[in-house]
Amino acid sequence: MAQNTDLAPPARLKHINHVAFRCRDAEQTRWFYEDVLGLPLTMALTFDEEPGSSRKVDYMHLFFEMADGNFIAFFDAPESMDEMQFRPKHAFDLHLAFEVDTLDELKAWRRRINKAGRPCFGPIDHDMLHSIYMYDPNGIQVEITIKDTDYRNIVAADKASAHEVLAAWTDKTRALKQQKSGAALDQRGLDTSKADFSGLRKAEPES
């Protein structure tokens, strides 16, 4: 399957400003990301209304800053939380990966995290990366990784054949996915650029 070049993007997306997850408890999350992982708590914002609607809900939005200026963010919304939401996620479903520069740094992080009472294992050799793994207090698998010496060459070689490999994988797996997902499998082709969402707030019922 060839890359779709019909719609040229207005600009290349530069970096992740933030990724956001639900947390079980704001303070427990702060302890792990600030005290254990060393990411400073930069914003702790409280709200009483869900953005884009008139739905009343009390929640906190937390932001932890990484060395590159980007953020890891969390929502603490006690009224809608369910303990099942925080069961440990399989890495295929959700994981979060940070990067350090050397193997010595990676091993030092493993020792620090284990001493903090969070089981941490690895390093695991992924051919182009070495990684250690642990879970945060919200059931999210957290990875810390280093790039191996041949990382750039491996990525360059993979990039050259990425679309061909993807096309072969799609051919191999599409029938099974069609059985499981039906019409939801392919969501391309819907143009919502002229949709009117101005009535969204008005349409939401007051709680």
Number of C-alpha atoms within 10 A of each C-alpha: 11 8 7 7 7 6 6 8 8 6 6 7 7 6 8 10 10 15 12 13 13 17 26 20 17 18 12 14 19 22 16 18 20 16 13 17 14 15 19 16 19 13 13 15 11 13 13 12 13 12 11 12 15 17 15 14 15 15 18 18 19 24 23 22 19 16 9 7 10 15 21 19 21 23 20 21 19 15 9 9 14 11 8 8 13 16 12 15 15 11 12 7 8 12 16 15 12 11 13 14 11 14 16 10 14 21 17 11 18 23 14 15 19 14 12 13 9 17 14 20 16 15 18 12 12 11 11 15 17 19 23 20 22 20 18 20 20 19 19 22 20 18 20 22 24 20 18 17 10 11 13 12 11 13 12 11 10 12 12 10 10 12 14 14 13 13 12 11 11 13 10 11 10 12 12 10 13 13 10 11 11 11 9 10 12 9 7 7 6 6 7 7 6 6 7 8 9 9 9 11 14 11 11 12 10 10 7
